[in-house]
């Protein structure tokens, strides 16, 4: 029986954790399909008695506040996609330079980059806002994109991969006449796809779900992201309409969920794979 105890305990713990994480999502979706009366009743029914999509119609048409919901969705997707592409490109180049090129003081540079990961984001919030305000970039896409492109996590993640890549493969490529850029573009990047996908997924999820910076970096309704827009909706006519708020929250969850499901295999491979094909 001893050999079955550990697997059974693992399954029980995993099931409990799954319920803890999934239950709030199920509750959110359940309330989003309830009418105004049923949504405020103190019941625990997951399945609505009278399911309705009126909440989604109300949210997608702007609701009683007449706000640009679709513009918020576009802003969140645009900022998330552009930022993800920039972060992956910049961090891959920086990691390759620190791992493989003869960069002066690269150990010091790497230590400084990793050291920035220890600084809480709230510390640089006010200086960053003052900088963008002085440059007159507040309430622009630049203010929503540029702050995320200086993250150290992606550099550190890809640096670990590039340093573990066999040098013999690069030396063979040099003998075949390849230059450093060709080795980076044709050999290292294809081999680093799981790590790149992991960085892309985490970056998109972080940017799309970010709330504090987009809330203060934008002033007009047209430049709000979806998360900042949800905060605005809670101050309006939806404050007493939990079903409409849950419908809006469900819509905001769909893009991130789709991105994770699409890149799930690469994400898991990057976590479990330590060797090079």
N, C-alpha and C positions, 0 to 999 in steps of 0.2 A: 504493500500500500504506500510505502514511502515515496516510490518513484512517481506516484499519481498525485501526491499532496501538492507539490510545487506547481505543476501545470494547472491544477484545479484552482489553487489560490491566485495564480496569475490571471486566469480567466475571470474569476470573481472580481478581482481588483480592476481589471480592464473594463468589465461590464459596468461596475459602479461609476468609474470615471466617465465612461461613455454616456451614461444617463445624466450625470452632473452637467456635462457640456451640451448635450443634445436637448435636454428638457427645456431650457430657456428659449431655444430656437423654435421648438415645437409650440411652446406657449405663445410666442410672438406670432407665428403663422396662424395659429388657431384664433387669436383675438382679431387678427386682420380680416377674417372672414365673418365676424359676428356683426350684428346690427348694433345701433346705438344703445338700445336697452339692454341687450344681453351682454354687451361688453363691459358694462359697469356693475353687473350683478356679481355678488361674491360667491361664484360657483367655480368648481374645478373641472368643468366639462371641456375636454380637449376637442371633441367634435362639436361644432356649433349646431344648435337646434335648427336654425334657419340660415344656412350659409348664403352669403351674398358677396358679390364682387363690386358693390357700389362704393366701398371704401377705396379700392384701387382706381376706379373711374374718377372719384372725387380728387384723389391725390394727383393723378396724372394730368388732370385738367387745371391744376392750380388751386383747387379748393376755394374756400371763401376768402382767402387772402389774395387771390389772383397773383401768385408768385410764379416765376419762370422755372418750373420743375425740370423741364427738359433741358434748359440751359444749365442748370446745376448738374444734371447727369452728364452732359457733354463736358463741362468743365472738369469734373472729377475724372472722367475717362481720359480726356486729353492730357491733363496734368499727370495722371498716373502713367500713361503710356510713354509720353515724352521723357518724363523723369526716369523711368525704368531703362529706356534705351540709353540715355546719357550716363546713368550710373554704371550700367554694365560695361559700356565702352570705356569710360574714364577709369574705372577701377581695374579693368582687365589690363589696360596699358600701364597703369601705375604699378600693379602687382608684377607684371612681366619685367618692367624696368628694374624694380627692386630685387627681383629674384634671379635675373639672368644677365643684366647689363652691368658694366663697371661704372656704377653711379657713385660719385664721391660722397662719403659719409652716409651711405645708404642704411647702415645699421642705426645711426642716429635718427635719420628720417623715418625709418620704420618704427622706432621706439616712440617718436613724437606722434605718428599717426595712430598707433595703438593706444597711446596715452590719452588721446582725445575721446576714446570710448569710455573712459572712466569719468568724464565730466557730464553731469546731468544736463539734459537739454534745456531745462528752465534757466540755467545759468547764462547761456548765450542768447536767450530769447530777447531780452531788452536791448542789448547791443546790436543784435541782428535787425530788430525792428527799426532802431535809430539809423542804422546804415542804409537800409532800403528807403526809409523816409527821406533821408538826406539826398539820395540819388533819385528821388521822385518816382520810385518804382512800386509804391504801395498801390494796391487795387489794379495790378497788372498780372499777366501770366508769368512774367519774370519773377515776381515775388513769390509765386506759388511753386515755381520749378527750381530755381537756382539753389535755395537753401538745402535741398535734399541731395544735391549732386556732390556734396563734400563729405559724405559719410565714410567712416574708416572701416566699417565692418566688411564691406565688399573687398577692399584692398587686402585686408588680413585673410579673408577666406580664400581668395584666389592666390595669394602669395603662398599659402600652405600647399596648395595644389601644384603650383609651378616649381617650387623647390623640391617636391617629391618626384617630379617628372624625370625619367632617366636621361642623363646627359648624352648617353651613347646614341640615342635616336637623333638628337640635335647634331652631334658630330657627323653622323652618317648623312644628314641632310646638307651639312656644310660641304662634304666631299662631293655631293651631287650638284653643287653650285647654287644652293639656296642661300639667300641672305637672311638677316635677322627678322625682317618683316614677313617674309614668306614662311619662315619657321613658325612665327607667332600666329599668322593667319591660317596656314594650311595644316599645321601639326598640333600646336598647343590648344588653340581654340576648339577644334573639333573634339579633342580628347577631354576638354574641360566642360563639355555640354551639361553634364549633371550639376556641376558647381555653378555654371552660369544660369541655368534654369532656377536653381535654388535662390541665387541672388536676385534674379528677376522677380520671382514669386514673392519673396519677402519684401522687396522694394515696393512693388505695386500694392501689396496689401497694406504696407505701412503708410504710403502716400495717400492711397484712396481712403483709408480709415482715419487719417489724421484730422484732428478737430481744432486744437487750440490755435496753431499757426494760421490756417486758412480763415479762421474766425476774425482774427485781428489784422491779417494782412490784406483783407478786402473790405471795402466800404459799401459798394453798390450791390444790389440784388443780382445784377447780370454777371458779376464776377464770383459769386459765392460758389463753393463746392457743395456737394450733396450733404456732407456731414454738418457743415456750417448752416446749410439751409434747414436741416432738421431742427437745429437749435432755435432757429428763428420761428419755425412753425409751432414749437412748443409754447411760444409766448403769444400766439395768436388764437384763432378760433379752435385750434386743435388741442388746447390745454385740457379741455373736458371731453375730448374724443379719443380715448386710448385706441380704439379700433382703427382710426385713420392714421394715428401715429405709428401703430404696428405695421400697417400696410406700407407706409413710407419707409420704415426701417427694413422691412422685408425686401423692398425694391433695392435699397442700398446694399443689401447683403448679397444679392444675386451676382453682380460682376466679380466680386472677390471669390465667391464660391466657385464660379465657372473657371476662373484663372487657376485656382488651386487644383480643381479636378483635372484640368487639361495637363498641368505640369506635375501631377502627383507622382507618376512613375520616376521622372527625373529627380524629383525632390527626395524620394525614398532612396534612390540609387546613390545620390550624393551623400546621404547620411550613412549608408551601410557600406559603400564601396570605398576601399582604401588602396586598391591596386590599379595598375595601368594595363590596359589591354595590349 
